[in-house]
Amino acid sequence: MAIISRPDVPFIPETITVHLGDPDQPAENVTVSFPNYIKNVASSELYPTWPEAALRANIYAQISFALNRIYTEWYRSRGYDFDITSSTRFDQSFVEGRDFFDNISRIVDEIFDSYIVRQGSREPLFAAYCDGAEVVCDGLSQWGTVELAQQGKLPYEILQNYYGEDIDLVRDVPVNANFESYPLYPLRLGTFGREVAIIQHELNRIAENYPAIPKIQNVDGIFSADTEAAVRAFQRIFNLTEDGVVGNATWYRIKYIYNAVKGLGELFSEGLAPEELESPFEAFWQEGDFGVWVRLIQYYVRALSCYYNLTPRIEITGRFGPETTAAVKQLEAIYGIPQDGIVDVQTWGRFYQDYRQNVNRIPVDCFNISPLYPGYLLYRGMGDNNVRLIQTYLKRIAETDPDIPDLTITGIFDEPTVAAVRAYDQKYLEEGTGIVGPITWNSIVSTYTNLTQ
């Protein structure tokens, strides 16, 4: 028997929201704890006198079925405000206010944090089932599980009988608050993180069925020019506002189409491979970290400290020290979020969104340059007005500095632009990344300004 216990699998939600009727039928939504939901479903669909092995096999299937609905956002990606319905035409039986059978309640308390997966996949299996008497289906037969249990089969063997030999049971899964997957701020050119990586994977898979969507070459979690092009093509095909920004509507439309082409709501689907859920970025930054991303955090923090008139104003060093921790805590207090001094992806999103909304209100003496940094990294392959602007500045600098190679102003961060940025970094900043972050931007703008005064 294959049992998996690992922290990187989908979590068990604290609650689940049930629509008391068919999806399009006007009806009440009720939110209950996930264990109580499963107790309700099991007590509504199973007989407490059945052998325990049969009960456990059925409950594993019911848990997996519900988790698949939540994890794929089956209904929320269609615009509904619930996770599952109480209709057996679409989902599982749920009777509001019903009592639970004692033995079923005990079993659920033991195994509600477990579910079925297809080997090599991450998402909970869409464990289709039916009663096996009045209704016959391709999945588990509820009455059939009784016969198998009476033959001495164990729960896992019963499940294999219906779902195949290539299934595993994932156990001891963490319980966490349930929330919608949309990251609460739009994904656009220059943003990055796990959500961007997920959208890139999903768009590339959708492109296999819709070849008018260009493939994203570097699935690296950075919202680059080719990611924007793929988003625009997706929006055009599916009649969304073609702005290249993944807002709420585009996010859930991508989820809906992705679920469809992958068959994630079907018994035999392609499944989700581990690489589709991974991101090259750390989930958070805290004291002791260093690097280009810390510099970007420090830039946001300094700029927002100026905007909110907070002191002291930190230096952008690339090292996350006590001063950065203290400044982050000040902003966390303003946002009304836990003041731990740690920058996770959601906190980063708050900084990014706040900066973009208020960049024109940041006091001039904060950095003593103009224009201010756009708030995102500029690098190879990107194309926008900020790239054009930095090319204009570099071309002017190259006219007086033979160490900086000349370039053509195209608005595209091409190889000559990379070479010019790298040469500038090496001479003026003793670096050579070829990427325009806040330090490089500020230095280039300052040098250009001095030349033109």
LOPA-778419 format. One record per residue: x, y, z of N, C-alpha, C, O in turn; residue in three letters. Coordinates in steps of 0.05 Angstrom, whole numbers, plus 5000, padded with zeros to 4 digits. Example, Ala and Ser with C-alpha at 12.3 -4.5 7.8 and 13.67 -1.06 7.14 Angstrom:
BEGIN
526448865156524649105156526449345156528549345169ALA 525749555142527349795143525850015157526850235161SER 
# end
This chain:
BEGIN
501749765000500050005000501750255000503550275017MET 501350434981502850684979501550904995499250984989ALA 502951005015501851225032503951445030506351405034ILE 502951695025504651925022504052115045501752165051ILE 506152215057505852435078507852645071510252605075SER 506952875062508853085053507553355056505053375055ARG 509153565060508053835065507353985039506054195041PRO 508153885015507754044991505253964976505054044952ASP 503453814987501053734974498853944981499154095000VAL 496653944965494454124972493454075001493253855009PRO 492854295015492054275043489054205045487554225026PHE 488354115069485554075076484354335085485354465103ILE 482154425072480954685080479554665107478454455114PRO 479554885122478154885147475154875142473654735157GLU 474155005121471355015115470754955086472654965069THR 468254905079467354875052464655005050462954985068ILE 464155145028461555285024459855115004460755064982THR 457555045014455654864999453255024989452055165004VAL 452654994964450255114952447954904954448154684944HIS 445854974968443754774974441754744950439454814952LEU 442854654928441254604904442954564880445454544883GLY 441754564856443254544832444854804828444155004841ASP 446954804812448655044810447255294803447755504815PRO 445355284783443955524774441355574788439855754782ASP 440755404807438255434822438555634845440455604861GLN 436755824848436956004871436655844897434655714901PRO 438655864914438655714939440755834958442455994950ALA 440455754983442255865003444955735001445255494994GLU 447055885008449755775012450255745042449755925057ASN 451355515050452055475078455055405079456055255062VAL 456455505098459255445102459555285128458755365149THR 460755055125461154865148464054775149465454805129VAL 464854665171467554565173467754325154465854175149SER 470154285143470554065124469953795136468553635123PHE 470853725160470253465172467153425175466153215169PRO 465753635184462853605187461453575160459453445159ASN 462553705140461353665113461553365105459653245096TYR 463953245109464352965101462552785119461452595109ILE 462352845145460552685162457652705152456252505153LYS 456852935143454152975133453752805107451752665105ASN 455652835089455452685063455352385069453752235058VAL 457252285085457452005090454951895105453951685099ALA 453952055123451451975138449051975120447051845125SER 449152145099446852165080446951945059444851865048SER 449351845052449551665029450251375037449851195021GLU 451251335061452151065069450550955092449251105107LEU 450550695094449150555116451150505138453350385133TYR 450650575163452550535185453050245191455050175204PRO 451250065181451649775186453549645166454149405169THR 454449795147456349675127458949605141459649725161TRP 460449415130463149355141464849605142464649775124PRO 466649625162468249865165470049915141470450145133GLU 471049705129472849735105471249865083472450035068ALA 468749795079467149925058466550215065466750385048ALA 465950265090465550545099468050715094467850935083LEU 470350615102472750775098473350825069474151045061ARG 473050625052473550655023471650875011472551044996ALA 469150865019467251065009467951345019467751535004ASN 468751365044469351625056471851745043471951985038ILE 473851575037476151675022475251784995476252004987TYR 473451654981472451744956471052014959471352194943ALA 469352034980467852284984469652514991469152744982GLN 471752465006473652675013475052764987475253004983ILE 476052584971477452654947475752804927476652994914SER 473252714925471352844907471053134915471253314898PHE 470553194941470153464950472653634947472553864938ALA 475053514954477553664951478153724922479353934917LEU 477453554904477953614876476253854867477254024852ASN 473753864876472154094870473354354880473354564867ARG 474454344905475654584917478254654903478754884896ILE 479954444900482654494890482654604862484254774855TYR 480854494844480754594817479054844814478754954793THR 477854924837475955154837473855114815473355294799GLU 472754874815470854794794468554994790467955074768TRP 467355074812465155254811466055544811464955714797TYR 468055614827468955894829470155984802469856224796ARG 471355804787472455884761470155934741470656044719SER 467755854748465455904731463756144741461656204730ARG 464856284761463456524770461656484794460356674802GLY 461456234805459756184828461256264854463656274854TYR 459656304875460856384900460756154921460456204944ASP 461055904911461055674929462955464918463955484895PHE 463555264935465455054928464254804916465454674899ASP 461754744924460454494916457454524920456654704935ILE 455954354908453054364912452054124928453653934933THR 449554134937448453904952446953714933445753524942SER 446953774907445453624888446953374879449253394870SER 445753144881447052894872447152874842448552704831THR 445753054828446053064798448753164791449753104769ARG 450053324808452553444802454753364822457153344814PHE 454053334847456053284868455153074887454352854879ASP 455253134913454652934934452253024950451653264951GLN 450952844963448652904979449553045005451252955019SER 448253275010448753415035445953515045444553645031PHE 445353435070442753505082443253695105444253605126VAL 442653945102443254135123441854065150439454005150GLU 443354065171442154015198441853725206440853675228GLY 442653535189442253255196444153165217446253285222ARG 443452945231445152825251447152635237446652545215ASP 449352585251451452405241451352145256450752135280PHE 451951925242452151665255454851655270456851755260PHE 454851535294457151545311459551415298461751525299ASP 459251175287461551035275462651185251465051185246ASN 460851305235461751455212463251705221465251775210ILE 462251835242463552075253466352005263468152165258SER 466651775276469251695286471151645263473551735264ARG 470251515242472051455219472951715206475251755199ILE 471051905202471752155189473752305205475652425194VAL 473452315232475452445249478252335245480252475249ASP 478352075239480951945235482251995208484652015206GLU 480552025187481652025160480952275143481452275119ILE 479652485155478852715139481252855126480853005107PHE 483652815137486052945127487552765108490052775106ASP 486152595093487252415074485652415048483252485049SER 486952355026485452345001486952174981489252094985TYR 485652124958486751944937488052114916486952324908ILE 490352024906491552154882492351944862492751704869VAL 492452024837493551854817496651884819497652104821ARG 498051664817500951674820502151864799501451854775GLN 503952044808505152234790503652494788504552684775GLY 501252514801499652754801499452874829500052734848SER 498653124830498453254856495553294865494953284889ARG 493753344846491053424853489553184864489952954856GLU 487753234884486053014894484452894870483353034853PRO 484352634870482952494848480052564848478652574868LEU 478952604824476052634821474852354823474452214804PHE 474352284848473552004854470551964850468951954868ALA 469851934824467051894817466051644829467451444832ALA 463451644837462251404848459251414844458151634839TYR 457951194848454951174847454150944865455850804876CYS 451550904868450650704887451150424876451350234892ASP 451350384850451950124839449449944837449749714828GLY 447150044846444749884844442750024825442249914803ALA 441750254832439950404815441550544793440550584771GLU 443950634799445550774780448350644778449550574798VAL 449250594754451850474749453650684735452750814717VAL 456150694743457950894731460750774729461250544737CYS 462650924718465350824714467050824739469150694740ASP 466050964760467650984784466950764805466250544798GLY 467050844830466550664852463550594855461850764852LEU 462950344860460250254866459950224896461350064908SER 458150384908457950384937457050104947458150004967GLN 455149994934454249724943456449514937456749314951TRP 457949564915460049384908462249374929463549174933GLY 462649604943464749604964463949424987465749325001THR 461349394991460449215013461248925007462248785024VAL 460748844982461548564975464548524977465448314987GLU 466048714968468948684970469948684999471748535005LEU 468748845016469448845044468748575057470348475074ALA 466548465049465748205060467647985051467847775063GLN 469048035028471047835019473747875033475647725028GLN 473848075051476348115066478148325054480448355063GLY 477248475034478948675022479248915041477448995055LYS 481649025041482249275056481249515041480849505017LEU 480949745055479949985041481650065016480550124995PRO 484250055019486050124996485649924973485650014950TYR 485349674979484849474958482149514944481949474920GLU 480149604960477549664948477749894929476649894907ILE 479250104937479550334920481050264895480450354873LEU 483150094897484650004874482849854854483149874830GLN 480949704865479149554848477549734829477049654806ASN 476949974838475350154822476950364808476250444785TYR 479050464820480550694809483150614796484550774784TYR 483950354798486350264785488650224805488550314828GLY 490650084796492950014813494750264818496350264837GLU 494550464801496350694802495350924819495451154812ASP 494250854843493351064861494951054887495950844894ILE 495051284900496351304926494351434946492451564937ASP 494851384971493351534992495251735004497451665014LEU 494451995004496052205017494852245044492452285047VAL 496552225065495552245093496952465108499052565099ARG 495752535131496952735149497353005134499453135137ASP 495353085119495553335103494853565122492953545137VAL 496353785121495754015139493054135133492054125111PRO 491854235154489354385152489954675151491554775167VAL 488654825133489155105130486555255123484655125115ASN 486555515126484255665118483755645088485655655072ALA 481255625080480655605052480355895041479156065053ASN 481555945017481356205005481456174975482655974965PHE 480456364960480556354932483456394922485056524936GLU 484156274900486856274891487856534879490256584879SER 485956704870486856954858488557114879487657144902TYR 490857214871492757324890492057604901493757724915PRO 489657704895488657954907489858204894489058434901LEU 491758174875492758394860493258294832494058064828TYR 492958474812493358384784496158304778498058424789PRO 496458104761499158024752499558164725497958134707LEU 501758304723502358464699505358464694506858354710ARG 506158584672508958604665510658684688510258894700LEU 512658514695514458574717513858444743515658424760GLY 511458344747510858204772512057924770512657824749THR 512257794793513457524793512457364817511057474834PHE 513157114817512356944840510956694831510756634808GLY 510056544851508856284846506356304828505956134811ARG 504756514833502356534817502956584788501556484771GLU 505056744783505856784755506756524742506056464719VAL 508356364757509256114746506955924740506955784720ALA 504955924757502655754753501155834728500455664711ILE 500656094725499256194701500856134676499656074655ILE 503556154677505156094654504855794646504455734622GLN 504955614665504555334660501755284647501455134628HIS 499755414659497055364650496655474622495255344605GLU 497655704616497455814589498855644568497855604546LEU 501155544575502655364556501055114550501055014528ASN 499755004571498154764566495654824549494954674531ARG 494455054555492055134540492855174510491355124492ILE 495355284506496255334479496455084462496355104437ALA 496754854474496754604459494054554445493954444424GLU 491854644458489254614446488454864430486754854412ASN 489655094437489055344423491755464413492855644426TYR 492755364390495355444381495655734374497955824369PRO 493555894373493756184368495056324392495956544390ALA 495156184415496456294439499456224437500155984436ILE 501256424436504056364434505156234459504356304481PRO 506956044456508155904478510056104493511456264481LYS 510056074520511856234537514456074539514455854549ILE 516656184529519156034527520455984554521455764559GLN 520356184572521656154598519556164620518556374628ASN 518855924629516855904651518455934677519155734690VAL 518956184684520756244706519456394729520756474748ASP 516856444727515456584748515656884745514757034763GLY 516856984724517157274719515257354696515357234674ILE 513557544701511557624681513057794660513258044662PHE 513957664639515557784618513857864594511457834594SER 515257964573513858044549512357814536510157844526ALA 513557574535512257354522509857254539507957144528ASP 509957284565507657224582505357414576503057324573THR 506057664573503957864566502757804539500257824536GLU 504357724520503357654493501357414495499357414482ALA 502057214511500356984514497757054528495556964520ALA 497957234548495457324562493657474543491257424542VAL 494857654526493257804507491857624487489457664481ARG 493257424477492057234458489857084471487757044459ALA 490256994496488156844511485657034514483456944509PHE 486157274522483857464526482357514500479957534499GLN 483857534478482557574452480857334444478657374434ARG 481857094448480356854440477856824457475756744446ILE 478056884482475756834500474257084508472957104529PHE 474457294490472757534492472957674518470957764530ASN 475457704528475957864552477358124544478358144522LEU 477358314562478758564556481758504550483158394567THR 482658584526485358514518487358714528488258894512GLU 488058694553489958884565492558754574494358894583ASP 492858494571495258354579495658324609497858254618GLY 493658394624493758384653491958154663489758134655VAL 493057994682491457784693490057884718491157874740VAL 487657994714485958074736484157844744484557614735GLY 482157894760480457684771479057534748479057284748ASN 477857674729476357544708478157364690477457144684ALA 480557474683482457314667483557074682483756854671THR 484157114708485256894724483356664724484156434719TRP 480756714730478856494733478056374706477256144704TYR 478156534685477656424658479956234650479456024638ARG 482456314657484656134651484255864667484655654656ILE 483455884693482955654709480855474696481155224694LYS 478755594687476455444675477355294650476855054647TYR 478755434632479655304607481755094613481854884601ILE 483555154632485654964639484454704650485254484642TYR 482554734668481254494679479954334657480054084658ASN 478754474637477454334616479354174598478853944592ALA 481554304590483454164572484953944586485853754574VAL 485353974612486753764628484853544637485753324645LYS 482253604637480353404647480553364677480253134687GLY 481253574692481753544721479253474737479353364759LEU 476853524725474453444738473253184728470853134730GLY 475053014717474252754707475852534721477952584732GLU 474752294720475952064734478752014723480651964738LEU 479052024697481651974684482552234671481752284648PHE 484252384685485152634674488152624669489452434676SER 489152844658492052854654493552884681495752794684GLU 492153004700493353044726495253284726496053384705GLY 496053364750497953584754500653474763500853344784LEU 502653524747505353434754506653634773505753864774ALA 508553544790509753734809510853984797510554204810PRO 512053974773513254214762511154434755511754664752GLU 508554344752506454534746505754704770504354914767GLU 506554624794505854764818508254904831507955024852LEU 510554874819513054984831513655254821512955324798GLU 515155404837516055674829518955704836519855584856SER 520455844819523355874825523856074848526256114855PRO 521856194859522256394879521656284907519956104911PHE 523056394926522456334954519756444962518856634949GLU 518456324981515856414989515956665005513856805008ALA 518256735017518456965034521357055036523156905030PHE 521657305044524257425050524257535078522257645087TRP 526457505092526557595120529457665127531257645110GLN 529757765151532357855160534557635156534157405163GLU 536757715143538857525137539057465108541157375098GLY 536857515092536857465063538357685049538757905060ASP 539157635024540457845009540057774979539357554972PHE 540657974962540457934934538758144920537758334932GLY 538258104894536858304878533958334887532958564885VAL 532758124896529958144904529758304931527758444935TRP 531758274948531758434973532058724966530758894978VAL 533658784946533959064937531259174928530559404934ARG 529759014913527259104903525359154927523859354927LEU 525358974947523759014971524559274984522859434992ILE 527159314988528059555001527359804986526760014999GLN 527359794960526560024944523560094950522960324956TYR 521859894949518959934955518660054983517260254987TYR 520159935002519860025030520760305034519460465047VAL 523060385022523960655024521960845011521261055023ARG 521060784987519260954973516660994988515661214991ALA 515560784999513060795014513460935041511661065051LEU 515860905053516461045077516461345072515461505089SER 517461425049517361715042514461805038513662015047CYS 512861635024510061705019508561735045506961925048TYR 508961555064507461555089508961725111507961745133TYR 511161855103512762015121513661865146513361955169ASN 514761625141515861455162518861495164520161565145LEU 519961455188522861475192523761235208522261115223THR 526261165205528261275185527861155157526360955154PRO 529061285137528961185110531260995106533661075108ARG 530660745099532860545097534460585072533560705053ILE 536960485073538660485049538160225034537560015045GLU 538560235007538160004990540759864987542359934970ILE 541259665003543859525004543759244992545859134985THR 541359134990541058854981541358655004541258414999GLY 541758755028541858575052539658645071539258875080ARG 538058445078535758475094536658475124536858265136PHE 537158715134538158735161535958835180533658855173GLY 536658895205534758985225533259245217530859275224PRO 534559425202533259665194530959605174528859735176GLU 531459415156529359345137527059205152524759265146THR 527659035171525558905187523859115200521359085200THR 525059315213523559515227521759675208519559735215ALA 522859745185521359895165518959735154516859845150ALA 519459475149517259305140515059295160512659305153VAL 515759275186513759255207512059515208509659505213LYS 513359745203511759995202509659985180507360075185GLN 510359885157508459875135506359665140503959705134LEU 507159445153505159235160503059345179500759275177GLU 503959515197502059645216500059815201497659825208ALA 500959965181499260135164497159965149494860035147ILE 498159735139496359555123494559395141492659265131TYR 495059385167493359225185493858935182491958775186GLY 496358855176497058565174499058505196500258685207ILE 499458245202501358175224504058305221505258295200PRO 504958425242507458575242509858395250510958405272GLN 510558215230512758025235515358105221517357975225ASP 515258315204517658395190518458205168520658235157GLY 516758015161517357815140515757895115513357965117ILE 517057885092515657955067515057705052516757585039VAL 512557615053511657385037510557495011510557745006ASP 509657324993508757404967506357594969506157784954VAL 504557544988502257724991503158005001502158204992GLN 505058015020506058265029507458415007507158655003THR 509058264991510358374968508258504950508558724940TRP 506058364945503958464928502758724938502158904923GLY 502458744965501458994976503459224971502659444964ARG 506059164975508059374969507959464940507959694933PHE 507959264922507959314893505459484885505759684871TYR 503159394894500659534887500659814898499860004884GLN 501459844923501560114936503460294922502860534917ASP 505760194915507760354900506660444873506860674866TYR 505560254858504560324831502360534832502160704815ARG 500660514853498460704855499360984864498061184857GLN 501560994878502361254891505061354881506261534894ASN 506161234860508861304851509061604845511161724849VAL 506961724835507062014828506662194852506862434850ASN 506262074876505862234900508262204919508262314941ARG 510262054911512662024928514262274927514962374906ILE 515062384950516562634951519062624934520462424933PRO 519762854922522062864904524662804919526462684908VAL 524762894945527262854960527762564969529762504983ASP 525962384962526262104971528661974957530261834969CYS 528862024930531161914915532662134899534862084889PHE 531462374898532762594884533262544855535262634843ASN 531462384842531662344813528862354802526862324816ILE 528762384776526162374761526862294732528662414720SER 525362104721523061964732523861744751526061644751PRO 521961674769522461454788522361184775521161144754LEU 523660994787523660714778520860614775519160674792TYR 520260474753517460384747516460174767514060124768PRO 518260044782517259854802517559564795516859394811GLY 518759504772519159224764521859204749522859404738TYR 522958964749525458914735525158934705523258834694LEU 527159064692527259074663529558884655531758904665LEU 528958704636531058504629530458404600528458484588TYR 532158234591532158134563529358034555528057884570ARG 528358134532525858034521523458214527521458204513GLY 523758394547521558574553521358794533523358864520MET 518958914531518659134513516459324523514159244524GLY 517159574529515159774537516460044537518760074529ASP 514960254545516060524544518360564564520060734559ASN 518360414586520560444605523160324593525360434598ASN 522960114577525360014563526260224544528660274542VAL 524460344529525160544510526560784524528560894513ARG 525560854547526661084562529561014571531361184568LEU 529960774582532660704592534560684568536960744571ILE 533560594545535360584521536160864512538360914504GLN 534261054514534861334507537061444525538861584515THR 536861384550538861484569541561354564543561494564TYR 541561094560544060954555545361044529547861074528LEU 543761094509544961184483546261464487548461514475LYS 545061634502546261894508548861864524550862004518ARG 548861684544551261644560553461524542555861594545ILE 552761344524554761214506556161414489558361364480ALA 554761644482555961844465558461974478560162074465GLU 558461974505560662104520562461904534564661984544THR 561661654535563261454549563761214531561961054525ASP 566161184521566860974501566660694513566560494499PRO 566460674540566260404552563360294551562960054556ASP 561460464544558660374541558060334512558160534497ILE 557460094503556860054474554360194465552460224481PRO 554360274440552060414429549760214425550259974423ASP 547360314423545060144419542960304403543160544401LEU 540960154392538760274378536360294396535760094410THR 534960514395532560544412530260404398529160504378ILE 529460174408527360004396524959964415522859894405THR 525360014441523259944460523259654468521659574485GLY 525059494456525359214463528059174477530059264467ILE 527959034499530458984514531958754500531858524508PHE 533458834479534758644462537658604472538458704492ASP 539258444456541958384464543758634466545258654485GLU 543558824447545259064450544459214476546259344488PRO 541959214484541159344509542359194533543259324552THR 542258934532543458774553546458844556547458884578VAL 547858864533550658914533551259194545553159234560ALA 549559394537549959664547549459684577550959814592ALA 547359544586546659544615548959414631549759504652VAL 549859184620551959034634554559204636555859204657ARG 555259334614557659504614557359734634559159804648ALA 554959854634554460074653554759974682556060104698TYR 553459754687553659634714556459594723557259664745ASP 558059474705560759404712562459644718564259644735GLN 561959864703563660104707562660274730564360374745LYS 560060314733559060504752558160374778558060504799TYR 557460114777556359984801557859734809557159604829LEU 559959664794561559424800559859174800560258994816GLU 557959164782556258934779556258864749557758974734GLU 554458684741554358614713552158424706552458234691GLY 549758474718547558294714546158324687544958134677THR 546258574676544758614651541858654656540258664637GLY 541058684681538258734689538059004701539759094717ILE 535859154695535459414706533559394730531159374727VAL 534759394754533259404778533259694789534159874774GLY 532359734813532260014823534960154825535060394820PRO 537060014833539660144836540760224809541660454805ILE 540560044789541560104762539860334750540960514738THR 537160314753535460524743536260804754536660994739TRP 536460814781537061074793539761184784540061424780ASN 541661004781544361094773544361194744545461404738SER 542961044726542861124698541461394695542361574681ILE 539161424709537661674708539361904718539362124707VAL 540861854740542462064752544762154733545262384730SER 546061944721548262004703547262164678548462354670THR 544962074667543762214644543062494651543562684636TYR 541862534675541062804683543462994685543263224677THR 545662894696548063054699549163134672550263354668ASN 548862954652549863014625548263224611549263374594LEU 545663244617543863424602543263684616541763854606THR 544463724640543963974654545564194643545464424653GLN 
# end
